[in-house]
């Protein structure tokens, strides 16, 4: 104790000049309100103490023990924030073996053939989750496609819609006479027999393992590994957008062992497919609420899943999926508009209970019909008590409209977007709905011009590779997609909705931090904020536009410590 006091006293005259770390001779993009670019910054106890010219910072902040790093002109950005990931599922997806890139039905068939060779006859083969709009063929695989093995039951995980081969149907007793489960469909071919496509009906498959029996230890290790991969991609904070009590416990283990490489904000997704009284009493009984926790691990948002997915033809749209929907999603009814999982009155009761517990609110909404339903409920809540201070938001909001944009602006509702889908999914979706109906597909410029805060996210759920994952979580790719709006067919989709580099960077820094109630401590490089930053290999603000997606992190720093690469 005495020694501690003495050291403090000794330090008094020189304290200001006692940085742990100085980065100088760089292009440090601060993302402060004036978007200053500075040469140098200093760090002490995990926080930024000063920014300025190299000469100023070295003179004022350096002591004999300061680690001084000459950036050699390299660019530094605030630590990037992905507002939307699913880290545990993604971590487990390649925890035991590497996933192949499944970008065509042919690749899926190769995967099945390889798996069949190494498994005993009769053992299930589950093709990892793959989204049909991303397949080269742009159609949903049928039992004929999956019948490349007749000795193994095969299930294809297309998220809400699954595919099954002939043996899987047989083992599960699924025939032309099987009744459709509530809200689901056993899709039939022209011959009246099941064609292998099970829409919201994968529960009919008997024996297909959904998770491969991972132990708690596996889960802790897989989650930690995934978070380290995020750090290597330049991310310093993520929002995990659908945690269960089990996942919360795993995060808390990493936190208590002090091995979280990045900061995490948790979204509690409640199972709303139960009687409303049950859902409401679970919300009331829970001890969780927004901002509980600390700057490493905290609760952010309360979430329900309101509709399905645009990638599988179950997002609840304002218009029908039509004829191309049949090919892409195996849809039989050309008038189908998708599925709204929660009726508006039930949604209101659930959301008002969560609001009363102090939660920030959101719902997974992709189709326009679901967006409108959520905004109706937000409007009802807003009339009771202004919703803006809660920073409640639309999650995804893929099929926006002018009217929905205006309502969000009026209420102060913000948004969590996935611009990577512009690149990957527009080629298929424009064939479904027509280009004219893609006008408000991720209308980034329209949000920003209305003052609606836009948080960038990937919705990463499968795979460890930042560019090949579903969804690609490379933040530089996602910022590039926001800036260029270029699809994988090379087309620019509604150029008037492009954003600038500065705006894209804000989406992955200060605006994502705002959504997470973290903008006072993260999201920009300013004195007093955490030293969360990424050093990159080329100039973000001035490199050729197509190079943005190829930027690589050189080092990622969280709380003043290097978590990836080296300084
Ligand atoms: Zn998600």
Boltz pocket constraint, residues with backbone or C-beta under 6 A from the ligand:
constraints:
  - pocket:
      binder: B
      contacts: [[A, 84], [A, 85], [A, 86], [A, 241], [A, 242], [A, 459]]
      max_distance: 6.0
